[in-house]
Amino acid sequence: MDDYTFTFPSPVSRLFSLLPQYPPSFAFAKTLNVALGRIIPLASLEPLHGKLICLHVSDAGLRFHFTIDRRGFVPRTASAVPDLAIRATAYDFLMLALRKEDPDTLFFNRRLIVEGDTELGLLAKNTLDSLDLPRLELAALTPARLARRLRPHWL
């Protein structure tokens, strides 16, 4: 593990927590569809279909609410208590995405908190663990590369 861990300053967290949560949830769900849509067979996530899931980036004051259906990840509002809520800092979520940290290690070190239906959380974790996901390369996320990837093929 790195000695340096980034955390958002408290004023940023307070500001983000006051903003509407749907726009970030919309962007997050659409990003998941682009990034994972061809990699994760949605049938493998069928037990999560229709369940309200919340990813809470604790140090940023952001909450991403979404469900999963046969078409992919669908943004939702925070109108009910989530069936599954997963909380960590932005840094810890990044380390998970880069595969530099193991979810079990973060969980047992109380840096990854799972609330609600923990069986659903375990199912999601095991499904992701069973997939041969490519490593996330941050260089692939530059605005120019993302724009090329999202541009319609006829342009």
N, C-alpha and C positions, 0 to 999 in steps of 0.2 A: 504494500500500500504506500502511496505517496505521503510524504511528510506534510505537504501543502494541501489544504482543502479549502476551496472557495466557498464562501457563503454570502448570500445577498445581505446587504446592510438592512437593519431594522426599518429605517424609513421607506426603503423600496418595498419591503414586504407589506408594511402597513398600507402603502399606496395601492399596490396590486390587489390586496385583499378587499379594497373598497370598490374596485372596478367590476363591471358586469362579468360574470364567469362564462357566459355562453360563447362570446367571440373566441376566446382562447380554446374552449372545448371544440368549437367548430374547426379551427385551424389544426388542432391536435388530431382529431379524428380523420380529417382529410389527409394529413401528413402520414398517419398510420396506414391509410388505404394505399397511398402511393408507395410508401417504403416497404410495407409488409404484404400488400395485396397479392403479389405473385409468389410469395415465399411461404406464407402460412396458409395451409388448407383450412378454409373457414369451417369445414365439417368437423375438424378436430377441436374447434372451439364451441361446438354445438351446446354443451351444457351451460355455456355462458350467454347463449342467445337470449335476448330480452332482459338480461340482468343489468341493473344500473351499477356501473363501475365508476369509481372516483380515484384518480391519481392525484395525490396532494403533495405538491412541492413545498414543503414546510417553510424553508427559509425564504422563498420567493412570494409566499402568500397566494399561490395559484392553485386552483383546483380544476382538473379536467374531468368532466362528466361525460360518459358515453355508454352506449350499449353496443352489442354485436348482433348482427342478423345475417341472413344468407348473402347479402350484398356487401357486407363489410362492417366497418366501424361507423357508428352513427352518433353524432353529437347530441347531447341532452342537456336540459337545464337541471339545476339542483333542486328539483321540486319534491324530492322524497329522500329518505335515508337510503344511502347506497347499499346494494346487496354485498358489495365488496369494496373496501377502501384500502388503498395502499399509500403509505406516507413515507417520504424520505426527503433528504435535501436534494437540491439540483445537482450538486457534485456527486452524490451517491447514485442518483438515477443515471447520470452520465457515465460513471464508472461501470454500472451494470450494462449499459448499452454498448460500451467499448469492450466489454468482457474482461475488465481489469479487476472486477470484484465479483464474488460469488454471492447470489442472493441468500443462501443459507448462512454464510458468514455475517453478512449485514444484519440478517434477522436475529441471529443469536447474540450479536453485539448491540442489539436494540437500535440499530440505525435504519432498519427497514421495518415499519410497523404495518401489520395486516389486521384489519378490523372487519367485522361483519361475518359473512360466511367464509370461514378460513378454508373449508373444503374446496370452494371455488378458487381461492387463491392458490392452493396447492395444485389444483388441476391446471390452472393457467401456467404456473411455474414449470410443472412437469411437461406440459405441452411445448413450451418454449425451449426447455432443456432437450427435448427429444428431436427438435428440428436442427438441421445443419444450416444455421443462419450464417450468412457472410458477416465478416467483421465490419463494424461500422467505421468507415474512414471519414474523418471530419473534412478532409479535402473535397470529398464528393458533395458536401453540403454548401459549397460556395453559391452565392446567388446566381452566377452565370451558369453553373452546371445544373442547378435546380431548374432554372428557366428553360434550358435546352431540353431537359427531361419532361417538363410539363407542357412544352409547346406542342400544339397539335401537329400530327405528321404531315398534313397537307400544306403547312406553311414553309 
